[in-house]
Amino acid sequence: MNTKEYNRAVDAFADKVFRFVKSNTGNRQLAEDVVQDSFERLWINRSSVDFDKAKSYLFTTAYHRMIDIIRKEKRISYTNEFRDDATHDFAGITDLNEILHRAVSKLGDIQRTVVLLRDYEGYSYQEIAGITGLSETQVKVYIFRARKFLKEIIGKTENVI
């Protein structure tokens, strides 16, 4: 990959990688740092990365960097907030997008990641398996379970009204 192709990759993929990380973590600064690190690693390895594979390389790098940071934060902080159970009170929320966002935030890390890659970013099962290091079958199972969970949460009439 040459400098011109690298700049095209920045223009084409920076926002998508940022949205992916921010959707997973909910932390804007963390997302910015992960995007920066991912593009820095792409620049360092530009001679061994083809432009056609830059998107996959960036998402894989961002995913692994995000997981590393999350694990490090968990080791440092022993007083993490626990997720509410699946019966979160959605009363007073009228925006369906906000309900969906809150429901997605209730998913486990792996389920949230695979659903975001599949449904938000449009990756194939095979590409998601390559990014996350899971098998294709595992990816399908995680997506199925996540969608079932989301359907249960959002499907409740009292959550939407």
C-alpha positions in Angstrom: 0.0 0.0 0.0 1.4 3.4 -0.9 0.7 6.8 0.7 -2.1 7.6 -1.7 -3.9 4.4 -1.0 -3.4 4.9 2.8 -5.0 8.3 2.6 -7.9 6.8 0.6 -8.3 4.2 3.4 -8.4 6.9 6.0 -11.1 8.8 4.1 -13.1 5.6 3.4 -12.9 3.7 6.7 -12.2 6.1 9.6 -15.8 6.9 10.3 -16.9 3.3 10.1 -14.2 2.1 12.5 -15.1 4.9 14.9 -18.8 4.0 14.8 -18.0 0.4 15.4 -15.8 1.0 18.4 -18.1 3.7 19.9 -21.1 1.4 19.5 -19.3 -1.3 21.4 -17.9 0.8 24.1 -20.1 3.9 24.4 -16.9 5.9 25.0 -16.0 8.6 22.4 -12.4 9.1 23.7 -11.7 5.4 23.7 -13.1 5.1 20.2 -10.9 8.0 18.9 -7.8 6.4 20.6 -8.6 3.0 19.0 -9.1 4.5 15.6 -5.8 6.4 15.9 -4.0 3.2 17.0 -5.5 1.2 14.2 -4.5 3.6 11.5 -1.0 3.9 13.1 -0.6 0.2 12.8 -1.8 0.2 9.3 0.8 2.9 8.5 3.5 0.9 10.1 2.5 -2.3 8.2 1.5 -0.6 5.0 4.1 -2.4 2.9 2.5 -5.8 3.9 -1.2 -4.8 3.6 -3.0 -4.6 0.3 -5.4 -1.7 -0.2 -8.2 -4.3 -0.9 -7.7 -5.8 2.5 -7.3 -2.5 4.4 -10.9 -2.4 5.7 -10.7 -5.9 7.1 -7.2 -5.1 8.6 -8.5 -2.0 10.3 -11.6 -3.6 11.8 -9.6 -6.6 13.0 -6.9 -4.3 14.5 -9.6 -2.0 16.1 -11.5 -5.0 17.5 -8.4 -6.5 19.1 -7.2 -3.1 20.5 -10.6 -2.4 21.9 -10.7 -5.8 23.7 -7.1 -5.3 25.0 -8.1 -1.9 26.5 -11.3 -3.3 28.0 -9.5 -6.2 29.6 -6.9 -3.8 31.0 -9.5 -1.5 32.4 -11.2 -4.5 34.1 -8.0 -5.6 35.7 -7.3 -2.1 37.0 -10.8 -1.3 38.2 -12.4 -3.9 40.5 -15.6 -1.9 41.0 -17.1 -2.0 37.6 -20.8 -1.3 37.2 -22.8 -4.5 36.6 -25.2 -4.5 33.7 -28.9 -4.4 34.6 -30.9 -7.5 34.0 -32.9 -7.9 30.8 -36.0 -6.3 32.3 -34.7 -2.8 32.1 -37.3 -0.1 32.5 -37.8 1.7 29.2 -40.7 3.8 30.5 -40.6 7.3 29.3 -38.5 6.6 26.3 -40.3 7.4 23.1 -37.5 7.2 20.6 -37.3 3.8 19.0 -33.6 4.4 18.1 -32.8 5.0 21.8 -34.7 1.8 22.8 -32.7 -0.1 20.3 -29.4 1.4 21.5 -30.2 0.6 25.1 -31.2 -3.0 24.2 -28.0 -3.5 22.2 -26.0 -2.2 25.1 -27.5 -5.0 27.3 -25.8 -7.6 25.0 -22.6 -9.3 26.1 -19.4 -8.0 24.5 -19.1 -10.7 21.9 -22.8 -10.7 20.9 -22.8 -6.9 20.6 -19.7 -7.0 18.4 -20.9 -9.6 16.0 -24.4 -8.0 15.7 -22.8 -4.6 15.0 -20.4 -6.0 12.4 -23.2 -7.9 10.7 -26.2 -5.6 10.9 -24.6 -2.2 11.1 -21.5 -2.7 9.0 -22.7 -5.4 6.6 -19.9 -7.9 7.1 -20.4 -11.5 6.0 -20.2 -14.3 8.6 -16.8 -15.3 7.2 -15.4 -11.8 7.5 -16.7 -11.5 11.1 -15.1 -14.8 11.9 -11.8 -13.5 10.6 -12.1 -10.2 12.6 -13.1 -11.8 15.9 -11.2 -15.1 15.7 -14.4 -17.1 16.2 -15.5 -19.9 13.9 -18.2 -19.1 11.3 -20.6 -21.4 13.3 -19.9 -19.5 16.5 -20.6 -16.2 14.8 -24.0 -17.5 13.5 -24.9 -18.8 17.0 -23.9 -15.5 18.7 -25.9 -13.5 16.1 -28.9 -15.7 16.5 -28.9 -15.5 20.3 -28.3 -11.7 20.2 -31.2 -11.1 17.8 -33.4 -13.4 19.9 -32.5 -11.4 23.1 -33.2 -8.1 21.3 -36.5 -9.4 20.0 -37.5 -10.3 23.6 -36.5 -6.9 24.9 -37.8 -4.7 22.1 -40.8 -6.9 21.4 -42.4 -6.2 24.7 -45.3 -3.8 24.1 -44.6 -1.8 27.2 -41.0 -1.2 26.0 -42.1 0.4 22.8 -45.2 2.3 23.9 
